[in-house]
Amino acid sequence: MLRKINIIIATVSLLAITSCSEDFLETKPTDAISASDAYSSPENMNLVLNGLHRNMYGNGDILPGGSFQRTGESHFIPSFDAIGGNIIHSSPGNGWMTADLKWLMHTVATSTTVTQQWYQRYNFIAVSNNLINAVNKNFNSADPKIAKILGQAYAYRAWAYWRLVTTYAKGYLVGNPSTDLGVPIILQTGAPYTSAPRSTVSEVYAQIESDINNAILYLGNGDTSINKSEISVNAAQGIKARIALSKGDWNAAATAAAAARQGYPLLTEGDWLSGFNSVGLSEVIWGGAMIDAETNFFASYFYYVSPTFNGSQNRTNPKLISKELYDAIPTTDFRNKAWLPTAPNTYSSASNGLGGDWEADPNYATEEEWLAAKAAIIQKYGMTSGHNTHPYMNVKFLQKNPGTIDVDDVIYMRSSEMYLIEAEAKAMMNDIAGAQSVLQEFGGARDTAYDSSVFNTQTALMDHIKWQRGVELWGEGFSYHDHIRWDEGLDQTNSGASLVLYRDGFTQAKPSTNDAWIWKIPQAEIDANPNISEADQN
């Protein structure tokens, strides 16, 4: 890892320093910035941060293993939901993420996704180390512009270590964090490097908590101008809420979540159903603001999740919500419009074996009705004639320009998630009234008949919050780690998923008894790091 990070740091200034929007900092051409210059001024350090903002959703050639990166969160968000069973694939499509949902990707040490996620996170850590150490050595952190740079660097490092330890180590709440192996902690910058062994889970969390608290401190004192591609103090509070929730630090989770959502009001019905394609939505705390020049084309987030994107993955593989989850949505809850339970099953190779034949579709009495239903969906949502439809398909994620391969924003954090974190944390503290109050504010904005008072025990509250997260955050990348936190296995029996397609991903025992939930350490890391051996493999 450290040998590879050395290469990354030497090239990050040349290859990753691109702005996230056309109105970002005015700069000289990126290929004119040397590694020594990159950390020499606030202007250049902001360019380095822009590179990290870009790598949150983009691809590049700074990672080991070749030029194709897994496009950051654009890839990993839908991958986590494929593995966690939240996004259900209706067919193999063109093959993308089929190995993920079959549990054949994260369980193999040589897989591309396992390798590139590890090194992408350590790329964020390496660059953050450079920024933190350069600022602490050469600049005055009391300067608001410097404080904003430092705060974002601490936040990125906290986020990256949290992503690593919750994915490549046993979950904090289901393991023994003081003895379970986590991931290597690396804080230094510049050559020479010293290879690092795996620290314990609790040691990694201690570093994460220190970093995110520093991030909040500096961002609170920093420049308050906000571009949602940047990490604001609200976003840092949201990261802290996620960290605390995964650890079971319920009070910290509730407090940070409440702080994070301030100033980010819940979406109206019209905005909620508009496609989740813009960081301009009122709930969006943090997201990747895309521009046409930075599109990922057929490796973009919307390529994996949107029913309108004009790619073979979408035309042949509409993504579904669990039938069991959707059927529990009340008719008074407007979110029921984000999926189409009676869409005709038009793809002849659909994995449930019922596609392409109107007579096998129980929702239609004639072929004319069946064909008319497909045509109506295509016309309403702007798909092409080559797109197929499927019962329970999603129309939650819609392109601004449907039927194209055009770019759309990637959302990382919304205030609705913070409501649900706060409610869960209060429920786990057995603050029934507090959890009900938070849920009423949230649920009442979604369902005209919502009444949180019916959830009057901790068990009832938690069952409802789990359902709410499944619906509200569908396709936003949380289900895999939710299963780990709740120590719940996978069972797709009543979801509509196909056993033939899903295989090992159809059922999995709970994480506390099943180490398959822990991603393998990349074989490339074991081969390169003398302090990690095959005996340290998950």
Residue pairs with C-beta under 8 A, 6 or more apart in sequence:
1 118
1 119
1 122
1 184
1 186
1 195
1 525
1 528
1 529
2 186
2 193
2 194
2 195
2 196
2 528
2 529
3 193
3 528
4 64
4 119
4 122
4 524
4 528
5 122
5 123
5 126
5 186
5 193
6 191
6 193
7 64
8 62
8 63
8 119
8 122
8 123
8 126
8 127
9 35
9 126
9 127
9 130
9 189
9 190
10 35
11 35
11 62
12 35
12 38
12 48
12 51
12 62
12 123
12 126
12 127
13 30
13 33
13 34
13 35
13 37
13 38
13 47
13 48
13 51
14 30
14 31
14 33
14 35
15 51
15 60
15 61
15 62
16 48
16 51
16 52
16 54
16 55
16 60
16 62
16 127
17 27
17 30
17 33
17 38
17 47
17 48
17 50
17 51
18 30
18 50
18 51
18 54
18 294
19 25
19 27
19 47
19 50
19 54
20 50
20 53
20 54
20 227
20 229
20 288
20 289
20 291
20 294
21 227
21 229
21 289
21 291
22 291
24 50
24 227
25 43
25 46
25 47
25 50
27 33
27 43
27 47
30 47
33 44
33 47
37 44
38 44
38 45
38 47
38 48
38 130
39 45
39 48
39 130
39 131
39 134
39 138
42 139
42 143
42 145
42 146
42 149
45 131
45 134
45 135
45 149
46 149
48 127
48 130
48 131
49 131
49 149
49 152
49 153
49 230
51 127
52 124
52 127
52 128
52 156
53 229
53 230
53 288
54 60
54 294
55 62
55 69
55 72
55 120
55 123
55 124
56 72
56 73
56 229
56 288
56 410
56 412
57 71
57 72
57 73
57 74
57 288
57 290
57 296
57 301
57 410
58 69
58 71
58 72
58 74
58 294
58 296
59 68
59 69
59 70
59 71
59 72
59 296
59 299
60 67
60 69
61 67
61 69
62 69
62 123
63 69
63 116
63 119
63 120
63 123
64 115
64 119
64 524
65 112
65 115
65 116
65 119
65 524
68 299
69 116
69 120
70 76
70 79
70 112
70 113
70 116
70 117
70 120
70 299
71 296
71 299
71 300
71 301
72 120
73 288
73 301
73 410
73 412
73 477
74 288
74 296
74 299
74 300
74 301
74 304
74 410
75 113
75 299
75 301
75 304
76 117
76 477
77 301
77 410
77 475
77 476
77 477
78 87
78 97
78 301
78 304
78 305
78 475
78 477
79 97
79 100
79 105
79 113
80 477
80 478
80 479
80 480
80 481
81 87
81 474
81 475
81 476
81 477
81 478
81 479
81 480
82 89
82 97
82 100
82 101
83 100
83 101
83 103
83 105
83 106
83 480
83 505
84 478
84 479
84 480
84 481
84 482
84 483
84 490
85 101
85 322
85 479
85 483
85 490
85 492
85 495
85 497
85 505
86 322
86 470
86 473
86 474
86 475
86 478
86 479
87 305
87 319
87 320
87 474
87 475
87 479
88 319
88 320
88 321
88 322
88 392
88 492
88 495
88 496
88 497
89 97
89 98
89 101
89 317
89 319
89 320
89 351
89 497
89 501
90 317
90 318
90 319
90 320
90 347
90 350
90 351
90 352
90 355
90 390
90 393
91 316
91 317
91 347
91 349
91 350
91 351
91 355
91 501
92 98
92 317
92 351
92 501
93 312
93 313
93 314
93 316
93 317
94 311
94 312
94 313
94 316
94 317
96 304
96 313
97 304
98 501
99 105
99 111
100 106
100 113
101 501
101 502
101 505
102 501
102 502
102 503
102 504
102 505
103 503
103 504
103 505
103 508
103 516
104 503
104 504
105 111
105 113
105 114
106 113
106 114
106 519
106 520
107 516
107 519
107 520
108 114
108 520
109 520
109 521
109 522
109 523
109 526
109 537
110 522
110 523
110 524
111 520
114 519
114 520
114 522
115 522
115 523
115 524
117 163
117 167
117 519
118 164
118 168
118 521
118 522
118 525
119 522
121 160
121 161
121 163
121 164
122 160
122 164
122 186
124 156
124 157
124 159
124 160
125 157
125 160
125 161
125 186
126 186
126 189
127 153
127 156
128 153
128 154
128 156
128 157
128 160
129 157
129 186
129 187
129 188
129 189
130 189
130 190
131 149
131 150
131 153
132 150
132 153
132 154
132 157
133 188
133 189
133 190
134 189
135 141
135 146
135 149
135 150
135 153
136 150
139 146
140 146
141 147
141 150
141 218
142 221
144 221
144 222
144 223
144 224
145 222
145 223
146 222
147 218
147 219
147 221
147 222
147 223
148 218
148 219
148 222
148 223
149 222
150 214
150 218
150 222
151 214
151 215
151 216
151 217
151 218
151 219
151 220
151 221
151 222
151 231
151 233
151 236
152 215
152 219
152 230
152 231
154 211
154 212
154 214
154 215
154 218
155 211
155 212
155 215
155 219
155 231
155 235
155 236
155 239
156 231
157 211
158 208
158 209
158 211
158 212
158 215
158 239
158 240
158 243
159 239
161 183
161 185
161 204
161 207
161 208
161 211
162 208
162 239
162 242
162 243
162 246
164 182
164 183
164 204
165 182
165 183
165 201
165 204
165 205
165 208
166 172
166 246
166 481
166 484
167 481
167 518
167 519
168 182
168 183
168 518
168 519
168 520
168 521
168 538
169 175
169 180
169 181
169 182
169 183
169 201
169 204
169 518
169 538
170 176
170 180
170 201
170 511
170 515
170 517
170 518
171 246
171 481
171 484
171 485
171 487
171 511
171 517
172 201
172 205
172 246
172 247
172 248
173 246
173 247
173 248
173 484
173 485
173 487
174 484
174 487
174 510
174 511
174 512
175 201
175 512
177 200
177 201
177 202
177 205
178 200
178 201
178 202
179 200
180 200
180 201
181 198
181 199
181 200
181 201
181 536
181 538
182 198
182 199
182 200
182 201
182 202
182 203
182 204
182 205
183 198
183 199
183 204
184 195
184 196
184 197
184 198
184 199
184 529
184 531
184 532
185 196
185 199
185 203
185 204
185 207
186 193
186 196
187 207
188 194
195 529
195 530
195 531
196 529
196 531
197 531
197 532
197 536
198 531
198 532
198 536
199 207
205 243
205 247
208 243
209 243
212 236
212 239
212 240
212 243
213 240
215 231
215 236
215 239
216 233
216 236
216 237
216 240
219 231
219 232
219 233
219 236
220 233
222 233
226 232
227 289
228 279
228 280
228 284
228 285
228 286
228 287
228 289
229 279
229 287
229 288
229 289
231 239
231 286
232 285
232 286
234 259
234 260
234 261
234 262
234 263
234 264
234 285
234 286
235 260
235 285
235 286
235 413
237 256
237 257
237 259
237 260
238 256
238 257
238 260
238 261
238 285
238 286
238 413
238 417
238 418
239 413
240 252
240 256
240 260
241 252
241 253
241 254
241 256
241 257
241 260
241 418
241 421
241 422
242 421
244 250
244 252
244 253
244 256
244 425
245 253
245 421
245 424
245 425
245 485
246 481
246 485
248 428
250 425
250 426
250 428
250 429
251 425
251 429
253 421
253 422
253 424
253 425
254 421
254 422
254 425
254 426
254 429
254 434
257 418
257 419
257 421
257 422
257 425
258 418
258 422
260 285
260 413
260 415
260 418
261 285
261 415
261 418
261 419
261 422
264 282
264 283
264 284
264 285
264 414
264 415
265 282
265 283
265 415
266 282
266 283
266 415
266 416
266 419
266 441
266 442
266 445
267 281
267 282
267 283
267 416
267 445
269 334
271 281
271 282
272 334
272 335
272 338
272 446
273 334
273 337
273 338
274 281
274 398
275 306
275 396
275 397
275 398
275 399
275 400
275 408
276 396
276 397
276 398
276 411
277 302
277 397
277 398
277 399
277 400
277 408
277 409
278 284
278 400
278 408
278 409
279 287
279 288
279 289
279 409
279 411
280 409
281 411
281 414
283 414
283 415
283 416
284 411
284 413
284 414
285 413
285 414
285 415
285 418
286 411
286 412
286 413
287 409
287 410
287 411
287 412
287 413
288 409
288 410
288 411
288 412
289 409
290 407
290 408
290 409
290 410
291 407
292 406
292 407
294 407
295 405
295 406
295 407
296 303
296 407
297 303
297 405
298 311
298 313
298 405
300 309
300 405
300 407
300 408
301 408
301 410
302 309
302 397
302 399
302 408
303 309
303 311
303 313
303 314
303 405
304 313
304 319
305 319
305 394
305 397
305 475
306 314
306 397
306 398
306 399
306 408
307 314
307 318
307 319
307 381
307 383
307 387
307 393
307 394
307 395
307 397
307 398
308 314
308 381
308 382
308 383
308 387
308 398
308 399
308 402
308 403
309 399
309 404
309 405
310 384
310 386
310 403
310 404
310 405
311 405
314 387
315 384
315 386
315 387
315 388
316 347
316 349
316 388
317 347
318 343
318 347
318 387
318 388
318 389
318 390
318 393
318 394
319 393
319 394
319 475
320 339
320 390
320 391
320 392
320 393
320 394
320 496
320 497
321 339
321 392
321 394
321 471
321 474
322 392
322 470
322 492
322 494
322 495
322 496
322 497
323 341
323 391
323 392
323 494
323 495
323 496
324 494
324 495
325 467
325 470
325 471
325 495
326 336
326 339
326 341
326 392
326 471
327 341
328 467
329 335
329 336
329 471
330 336
330 447
330 449
332 447
332 448
332 449
332 450
333 446
333 447
333 450
334 446
334 447
335 446
335 471
335 472
337 395
338 394
338 395
338 396
338 474
339 392
339 393
339 394
339 395
339 396
340 377
340 389
340 391
340 392
340 393
340 395
341 391
341 392
342 363
342 373
342 391
343 373
343 374
343 377
343 389
343 390
343 391
343 392
343 393
344 358
344 361
344 363
344 364
344 370
344 371
344 373
344 374
344 389
344 391
345 352
345 354
345 355
345 356
345 360
345 361
345 389
345 390
345 391
346 355
346 356
346 374
346 388
346 389
346 390
347 355
347 356
347 388
347 390
348 355
348 356
348 357
349 355
349 356
350 356
350 388
350 390
351 498
351 500
351 501
352 496
352 498
353 360
353 498
354 360
354 361
355 388
355 390
358 364
358 366
358 367
358 369
358 370
358 371
359 367
361 370
363 373
363 391
364 370
364 373
373 389
374 389
377 383
377 389
378 384
378 385
378 387
378 389
381 395
381 398
381 402
382 398
382 399
382 402
382 403
383 402
383 403
384 403
391 496
392 496
394 474
394 475
396 474
396 475
397 475
399 406
399 408
400 406
400 408
411 476
414 476
416 442
416 472
416 473
417 472
417 473
417 476
417 478
419 438
419 439
419 441
419 442
420 442
420 465
420 468
420 469
420 472
420 473
422 438
423 435
423 438
423 439
423 442
423 461
423 465
424 435
424 462
424 465
426 434
426 435
426 438
427 435
427 458
427 461
427 462
427 465
428 458
428 462
430 458
432 456
432 457
432 458
432 461
435 452
435 455
435 461
435 465
436 452
436 453
436 455
436 456
436 461
437 452
439 452
439 455
439 461
439 464
439 465
439 468
440 450
440 451
440 452
440 453
442 468
443 450
443 452
443 468
444 450
446 472
454 460
455 461
455 463
455 464
466 482
466 486
469 478
469 482
470 479
473 479
483 489
483 490
483 510
483 511
483 517
484 511
484 517
487 510
487 511
487 512
488 510
488 511
489 507
489 508
489 509
489 510
489 511
489 514
490 505
490 506
490 507
490 508
491 506
491 507
492 499
492 502
492 505
492 506
492 507
493 506
493 507
497 506
499 506
508 514
508 516
508 517
511 517
515 538
518 538
519 538
520 537
520 538
521 532
521 536
521 537
521 538
525 532
526 532
526 533
526 534
526 536
526 537
